[in-house]
Amino acid sequence: MSKPRRILPGFHLSLGIALVYVSIILLLPLGSLVGQLADLSWARYWSIITDPRNLASYRITVLSAALASLFNMLFGLLCAWVLVRYTFPGKRILDALMDLPFALPTAVAGITISTLYASQGAIGQWLGFKVAYSWLGIVVAMAFTSVPFVVRTVQPVLEELPASVDEAAITLGASNAYAFRRVILPFIWPALLTGTGLAFARSLGEYGAVIFVAGNMPYKTEVTSLMVVTRLQEFDYPAAAAIASVVLIASLLLLLVINIYQARFFRRIHGNQHV
Amino acid sequence: MPARHVLASLFAASALGASLFAHAENVTLLNVSYDPTRELYQQYNKAFSQWYQKESGDSVSIQQSNGGSGSQSRSVIEGAPADVVTLALAYDIDAIADRNAGVPKDWQKQLPDNSSPYTSTIVFLVRKGNPKGIHDWGDLTKQGVEVITPNPKTSGGARWNFLAAWSWALKQKLGDLGKLHDPRYAEEMKAATAYARDYVRDLFKNASVLDSGARGSTNTFVKNGQGDVLIAWESDALLASEKLDKGNYEIVVPSLSILTEPPVAKVEGNVKRKGEAAEKAADAYLKHLYSPEGQRIIADNYYRPRNTDGIPQQELRLFPKLELVNVDEVFGGWAKAQKTFFADGGVFDQLQQR
């Protein structure tokens, strides 16, 4: 009798269900995307994805998403920090608010942001520069829809780090800044990076919120997801799939790079022991 | 689903078999429509249900879906269970017919007036007092005028805007649109086309926001205070100036515009599966739009009725007479216009190139 490899029962069943689920929810749509691409020759694929208008849209999308993610990295971390380390009245409400961007339909978010930040809007009228209907509007919309990724990935990690750790650092003579840089940041860095990466990937594909604030001017404020929708509107599915594949590959590469970096990071911290 | 269908048909069969009882059916229809018809069909659906119940005994409830005309058409092609489609332009229903998605090829001949129970046109909405002095298409390309229009690539309404602007420019140069298809004027036509290109290019240079749909543009102009002039459906412009924000906007009627004919059609492929009662109800639903009651509701919601009998003067006053061209005459139909102007690499794309 060979003894069972795993102590926990139900491995085959749960793995099977998980794989079926992943296939239906993830791989099937991706597969049909690739299927659409099969209708294209390489030359045509290349000419679609390097069309100057599409190139302009990648630049706009990537720059806006980068800025929005950077912004979220800072403020998401701050929010997580406040939520974990302090107690104050209304904390639960603030905590719940963090998920709002996920719960709200993105189109509603887009329309609301455009109304607030328009030149006569509640916020826009106080700003000396244009936000809604410029690329800054895109950044605001992307930042709004993706901030929970950072907060929700950093928060649990921060909760595991007891306040006594930074207190110890400080009693041992570290300055506040030093303690943050050398003690806290290394601990939450992988989570912060993952959260920011997820926020970035989400921003690359954002459509609903962005479309109402961007202004959608060719070469200036057209995001890549709009280019995809435009092609769909022309019933040119292969071209839409071609443009979408660029976003998809960019997101996958990014997530992969983050995962590899994280694995390295853990190895550096924990040696080769299993974590 | 199929199990339910089987059950439903069993029930229907047994009801027919019995046939001793007068049987009133419950029918649900889905009307897939374009963006600015929300208010129109909300009112019409209610009126129709009441009328139809009296007429046939069957009770019909109508579900309504609104969105950009092009994306609505696409969703029907991809399998949305629409029973009737009421879209912004014939091309979008042609697209369904061409892909055999439930609408017969000759759909436009099945109802009167090109299957368009109402018409509308394209006008300008400006801010109170018309501060930028906008009176006709020519004023839209002046320096410092900010124009709001949706994007012709994604919005049916925007395509009408584009074609209206183009027609005006042609007329400016030709003087008489009768010359359009007359080979004797080929040279003049060439010059006029070049003029129209330049004009429309300048027009889009003055555009500061290209929303993806007509309602988005109205929102941008009215709610968010962007731009000096909105090129809009007359129905949307009237809704904004008469209802939403009375007194703050003025409608400017240009010297020439386009006759927009938003068409309707039954999606046979879908409604047939629901049975005879549903099919009858769908037919009646579209036909009743042409009735005095339907036409009245149409006028109430700022669309131009086909038949003005019995519609009060004060409502008709909202629809001024102006020179209207139509797509078939000037552009040789929607299929051709779509291909020339809005397809990938078409005139609109060329004009946008830097």
Contacts between the chains, C-beta under 8 A, distances in Angstrom:
chain1	res1	chain2	res2	distance
A	52	B	353	7.7
A	52	B	354	7.7
A	53	B	349	8.0
A	53	B	352	7.5
A	53	B	353	8.0
A	111	B	219	6.9
A	114	B	219	7.9
A	114	B	220	7.2
A	114	B	224	5.8
A	115	B	223	5.9
A	115	B	224	5.8
A	118	B	220	7.9
A	118	B	223	7.9
A	118	B	224	3.6
A	118	B	225	6.0
A	118	B	226	6.3
A	119	B	224	8.0
A	119	B	225	6.6
A	119	B	226	7.3
A	120	B	224	7.1
A	120	B	225	4.0
A	121	B	224	6.6
A	132	B	224	6.7
A	133	B	208	6.7
A	133	B	209	5.0
A	133	B	220	7.6
A	133	B	226	6.3
A	211	B	211	7.9
A	211	B	212	5.4
A	211	B	216	7.9
A	212	B	211	7.4
A	212	B	216	6.4
A	215	B	208	6.8
A	215	B	209	4.5
A	215	B	210	7.0
A	216	B	151	5.9
A	216	B	209	7.0
A	216	B	210	4.4
A	216	B	211	6.7
A	216	B	212	6.7
A	217	B	207	7.6
A	217	B	208	7.6
A	217	B	209	7.5
A	217	B	210	6.2
A	218	B	210	7.9
A	218	B	352	4.5
A	219	B	352	7.9
A	219	B	354	6.0
A	226	B	154	7.9
A	226	B	212	7.4
A	229	B	71	7.8
A	229	B	154	6.6
A	229	B	212	7.5
A	230	B	151	8.0
A	230	B	153	4.7
A	230	B	154	6.0
A	231	B	344	7.4
A	232	B	71	7.8
A	232	B	74	6.5
A	233	B	70	4.5
A	233	B	71	6.7
A	233	B	74	7.0
A	233	B	153	6.4
A	233	B	154	5.4
A	234	B	153	7.6
A	234	B	342	7.9
A	234	B	343	6.3
A	234	B	344	5.7
A	235	B	74	7.1
A	235	B	77	7.8
A	235	B	95	6.7
A	235	B	99	8.0
A	236	B	344	6.3
A	239	B	344	7.2
